[in-house]
Amino acid sequence: MFQVESQGAVDVVNLRGPLTSDSVEDLQKTLESSLSGGQPMVVLNLTGVPLLDSAGLDALLDARDRINHLGGTVKLSGLTPLCEEVLRVTGVGSHFECHGGTKAAVGSFVQ
């Protein structure tokens, strides 16, 4: 469901399918590899995520907290209109730097 690819020092996690209570554990396990060394720089690519529920929102915030605690940064890219609206309405989106595409999100780490 989730695939990690490295683009230089940045780990891009490509999410596919709804980010709900059924999949948050998979996200946590997938992120473990990104958290194992140094200051993690992570982009969560949500292009393939049609839906976020409250568990998915909590998982995003938990990932942000864990990565920030390690001195790293997590950014979001490729939000679908529905996911963008859910993040906006709940206020969760204000906790993340969001980009239209993965390339822009990865590039923002060097600015």
CORPE-V745436 format. One record per residue. N is the residue number from 0. RES is the residue in three letters. SS is DSSP state (@ for helix, = for strand, . for the rest). PHI is phi in whole degrees, -180 to 180 (999 if undefined). D_LAST is the distance of its C-alpha to the last C-alpha in Angstrom with 2 decimals. Layout:
BEGIN
n: (N/N)
res: (RES/RES)
ss: (SS/SS)
phi: (PHI/PHI)
d_last: (D_LAST/D_LAST)
END
This chain:
BEGIN
n: (0/1/2/3/4/5/6/7/8/9/10/11/12/13/14/15/16/17/18/19/20/21/22/23/24/25/26/27/28/29/30/31/32/33/34/35/36/37/38/39/40/41/42/43/44/45/46/47/48/49/50/51/52/53/54/55/56/57/58/59/60/61/62/63/64/65/66/67/68/69/70/71/72/73/74/75/76/77/78/79/80/81/82/83/84/85/86/87/88/89/90/91/92/93/94/95/96/97/98/99/100/101/102/103/104/105/106/107/108/109/110)
res: (MET/PHE/GLN/VAL/GLU/SER/GLN/GLY/ALA/VAL/ASP/VAL/VAL/ASN/LEU/ARG/GLY/PRO/LEU/THR/SER/ASP/SER/VAL/GLU/ASP/LEU/GLN/LYS/THR/LEU/GLU/SER/SER/LEU/SER/GLY/GLY/GLN/PRO/MET/VAL/VAL/LEU/ASN/LEU/THR/GLY/VAL/PRO/LEU/LEU/ASP/SER/ALA/GLY/LEU/ASP/ALA/LEU/LEU/ASP/ALA/ARG/ASP/ARG/ILE/ASN/HIS/LEU/GLY/GLY/THR/VAL/LYS/LEU/SER/GLY/LEU/THR/PRO/LEU/CYS/GLU/GLU/VAL/LEU/ARG/VAL/THR/GLY/VAL/GLY/SER/HIS/PHE/GLU/CYS/HIS/GLY/GLY/THR/LYS/ALA/ALA/VAL/GLY/SER/PHE/VAL/GLN)
ss: (./=/=/=/=/=/=/././=/=/=/=/=/=/=/././=/././././@/@/@/@/@/@/@/@/@/././././././././=/=/=/=/=/=/=/=/./././=/./@/@/@/@/@/@/@/@/@/@/@/@/@/@/@/@/./././=/=/=/=/=/./././@/@/@/@/@/@/@/@/@/@/./@/@/@/@/./=/=/=/././@/@/@/@/@/@/@/@/@/.)
phi: (999/-120/-127/-108/-130/-95/-123/68/-88/-101/-93/-104/-102/-91/-96/-131/94/-62/-99/-131/-58/-74/-121/-66/-64/-63/-64/-60/-66/-64/-71/-54/-66/-76/-94/-83/-146/64/-91/-69/-118/-129/-113/-96/-87/-99/-53/-94/-105/-81/-154/-123/-112/-62/-67/-65/-62/-61/-65/-63/-67/-63/-62/-60/-63/-64/-69/-62/-60/-88/86/-102/-140/-122/-129/-109/-142/63/-68/-72/-55/-66/-64/-62/-66/-61/-64/-69/-64/-82/85/-66/-60/-69/-90/-131/-87/-112/-130/-67/-141/-64/-59/-65/-66/-64/-63/-68/-71/-98/-84)
d_last: (30.61/27.13/25.53/22.67/20.89/18.38/15.52/14.59/13.96/13.45/16.78/17.43/20.60/22.48/24.96/28.20/30.89/31.29/29.49/32.64/34.79/35.91/32.52/30.58/32.15/30.89/27.30/27.77/29.29/26.59/23.85/25.91/24.78/21.08/22.11/24.16/21.90/19.29/16.47/16.26/13.23/15.11/15.00/18.39/19.31/22.10/23.19/26.51/27.22/29.83/30.57/29.45/32.15/32.16/32.00/28.92/27.24/28.33/26.99/23.47/23.69/25.24/22.52/19.86/22.14/22.80/19.22/18.25/21.43/20.28/17.07/15.01/13.36/14.80/13.68/16.20/16.47/19.48/21.56/25.07/26.62/28.84/26.23/24.02/27.19/28.12/24.78/25.13/28.82/28.58/25.62/23.89/21.06/20.04/19.17/16.42/13.22/14.75/13.78/16.46/15.96/14.95/13.02/10.68/10.52/9.96/7.20/5.34/5.71/3.80/0.00)
END
